[in-house]
Amino acid sequence: MELFLQILVIVTSILLCVLILLHRAKGGGLSTLFGGGMASNLSGSTVAEKNLNRFTVITALIWFVSIIGIGLVVKYQ
């Protein structure tokens, strides 16, 4: 069980990084430093952004629950 949870944490961590990097920049942060501000204003739809937000939140919840699960397995094993 612990091995499954560890693999789940690794997979969801990588997926979470990718999903966060796919989000459109909403301010003048580092993404606009390299010209990402113009491209983000010209492309993207609201439906795609909402779905990306949902996938990111679901992935983060799975990641969080698996971290808690690993802690419980380690504590009570």
C-alpha positions in Angstrom: 0.0 0.0 0.0 2.8 2.4 0.8 4.5 1.7 -2.5 1.3 2.5 -4.4 0.9 5.8 -2.5 4.5 6.7 -3.1 4.1 6.1 -6.8 0.9 8.1 -6.8 2.6 11.0 -5.1 5.4 11.0 -7.7 2.9 10.8 -10.6 0.6 13.5 -9.3 3.6 15.7 -8.4 4.8 15.6 -12.0 1.3 16.1 -13.4 0.7 19.0 -11.0 3.8 20.7 -12.2 2.8 20.3 -15.8 -0.8 21.5 -15.1 0.4 24.6 -13.2 2.9 25.5 -16.0 0.0 25.2 -18.5 -2.0 28.0 -16.8 -2.1 31.4 -18.5 -0.3 34.2 -16.8 -2.6 36.7 -15.1 -0.1 39.3 -14.2 3.3 40.8 -15.0 5.3 37.9 -13.6 8.1 35.9 -15.0 6.1 34.6 -17.9 5.9 38.1 -19.4 9.6 38.6 -19.1 10.2 36.2 -21.9 7.3 37.4 -24.1 4.6 35.1 -22.6 2.3 38.0 -21.9 1.4 38.7 -25.6 0.8 35.0 -26.5 -1.4 34.5 -23.4 -3.7 37.4 -24.4 -4.1 36.2 -27.9 -4.9 32.5 -27.2 -7.1 30.4 -24.9 -10.7 30.1 -24.1 -12.6 30.3 -20.9 -13.9 26.8 -21.1 -10.4 25.4 -21.5 -9.2 27.5 -18.6 -12.0 26.3 -16.4 -11.3 22.7 -17.2 -7.6 23.2 -16.6 -8.4 24.7 -13.2 -10.6 21.7 -12.4 -8.0 19.2 -13.4 -5.4 21.1 -11.4 -7.6 21.2 -8.2 -8.5 17.5 -8.6 -4.8 16.5 -9.0 -3.9 18.6 -6.0 -6.5 16.9 -3.9 -5.3 13.5 -4.9 -1.8 14.5 -4.1 -2.8 15.9 -0.7 -4.8 12.7 0.2 -2.0 10.5 -0.9 0.5 12.4 1.3 -1.9 12.0 4.3 -2.3 8.4 3.4 1.5 7.8 3.4 1.7 9.5 6.8 -1.0 7.3 8.3 0.5 4.1 6.8 4.0 5.0 8.2 2.6 5.9 11.6 0.4 2.8 12.1 2.6 0.2 10.4 
